[in-house]
Amino acid sequence: MKERVLEIVSEIRPDIDFESAHNLIDDGHLDSFDIVSIISELNDEYNITIRVTELKPENFNSVDAMIELVTRLQAK
């Protein structure tokens, strides 16, 4: 899953080396449009629904945080 999430994020922001970007939001790498695009891709790719209640910066602050969110939503 990590490889696929990295691919999704890299497709949306090819200008950033996500292998070394630990804090995507805190470091200013992702803006609102990026996050909406990532959410759309994650929803489609993993057949989940990321709701407004999950739109917290900590859920999109790193690839690991996104994976944790997807895993948690898949378990529901």
Contact map, one row per residue, 1 for C-alpha under 8 A:
1111100000000000000000000000000000000000000000000000000000000000001000000000
1111110000000000000000000000000000000000000000000000000000000011001000000000
1111111000000000000000000000000000000000000000000000000000000000000000000000
1111111100000000000000000000000000000000000000000000000000000000000000000000
1111111110000000000000000000000000000000010000000000000000000010011000000000
0111111111000000010000000000000000000000000000000000000000000010000000000000
0011111111100000000000000000000000000000000000000000000000000000000000000000
0001111111110000000000000000000000000100110000000000000000000000000000000000
0000111111111100010000000000000000000100000000000000000000000000000000000000
0000011111111111110000000000000000000000000000000000000000000000000000000000
0000001111111100000000000000000000000000000000000000000000000000000000000000
0000000111111100000000000000000001001100000000000000000000000000000000000000
0000000011111111000000000000000001000000000000000000000000000000000000000000
0000000011111111100000000000000000000000000000000000000000000000000000000000
0000000001001111100000000000000000000000000000000000000000000000000000000000
0000000001001111110010000000100000000000000000000000000000000000000000000000
0000000001000111111110000000000000000000000000000000000000000000000000000000
0000010011000001111111000000000000000000000000000000000000000000000000000000
0000000000000000111111000000000000000000000000000000000000000000000000000000
0000000000000000111111000000000000000000000000000000000000000000000000000000
0000000000000001111111110000000000000000000000000000000000000100000000000000
0000000000000000011111110000000000000000000000000000000000001110000000000000
0000000000000000000011111110000000000000000000000000000000001100000000000000
0000000000000000000011111111110000000000000000000000000000011100000000000000
0000000000000000000000111111111000000000000000000000000010011100000000000000
0000000000000000000000111111100000000000000000000000000000001000000000000000
0000000000000000000000111111100000000000000000000000000000000000000000000000
0000000000000000000000011111111000000000000000000000000000000000000000000000
0000000000000001000000011111111000000000000000000000000000000000000000000000
0000000000000000000000011001111111100000000000000000000000000000000000000000
0000000000000000000000001001111111100000000000000000000000000000000000000000
0000000000000000000000000000011111110000000000000000000000000000000000000000
0000000000000000000000000000011111111000000000000000000000000000000000000000
0000000000011000000000000000011111111100000000000000000000000000000000000000
0000000000000000000000000000011111111110000000000000000000010000000000000000
0000000000000000000000000000000111111111000000000000000000000000000000000000
0000000000010000000000000000000011111111100000000000000000000000000000000000
0000000110010000000000000000000001111111110000000000000000000000000000000000
0000000000000000000000000000000000111111111000000100000000000000000000000000
0000000000000000000000000000000000011111111100000000000000000000000000000000
0000000100000000000000000000000000001111111110000000000000000000000000000000
0000100100000000000000000000000000000111111111110000000000000000000001000000
0000000000000000000000000000000000000011111111111100000000000000000000000000
0000000000000000000000000000000000000001111111110000000000000000000000000000
0000000000000000000000000000000000000000111111100000000000000000000000000000
0000000000000000000000000000000000000000011111110000000000000000000001000100
0000000000000000000000000000000000000000011111111000000000000000000000000100
0000000000000000000000000000000000000000011101111100000000000000000001001100
0000000000000000000000000000000000000000001000111110000000000000000000001000
0000000000000000000000000000000000000010001000011111011000000000000000001000
0000000000000000000000000000000000000000000000001111111000000000000000000000
0000000000000000000000000000000000000000000000000111111000000000000000000000
0000000000000000000000000000000000000000000000000011111100000000000000000000
0000000000000000000000000000000000000000000000000111111100100000000000000000
0000000000000000000000000000000000000000000000000111111110100000000000000000
0000000000000000000000000000000000000000000000000000111111110000000000000000
0000000000000000000000001000000000000000000000000000001111111000000000000000
0000000000000000000000000000000000000000000000000000000111111100100000000000
0000000000000000000000000000000000000000000000000000011111111100110110000000
0000000000000000000000011000000000100000000000000000000111111110110000000000
0000000000000000000001111100000000000000000000000000000011111110110000000000
0000000000000000000011111000000000000000000000000000000001111111110000000000
0100110000000000000001000000000000000000000000000000000000011111111000000000
0100000000000000000000000000000000000000000000000000000000000111111100000000
0000000000000000000000000000000000000000000000000000000001111111111110000000
0000100000000000000000000000000000000000000000000000000000111111111111000000
1100100000000000000000000000000000000000000000000000000000000011111111100000
0000000000000000000000000000000000000000000000000000000000100001111111110000
0000000000000000000000000000000000000000000000000000000000100000111111111000
0000000000000000000000000000000000000000010001010000000000000000011111111100
0000000000000000000000000000000000000000000000000000000000000000001111111110
0000000000000000000000000000000000000000000000000000000000000000000111111111
0000000000000000000000000000000000000000000000011100000000000000000011111111
0000000000000000000000000000000000000000000001110000000000000000000001111111
0000000000000000000000000000000000000000000000000000000000000000000000111111
0000000000000000000000000000000000000000000000000000000000000000000000011111
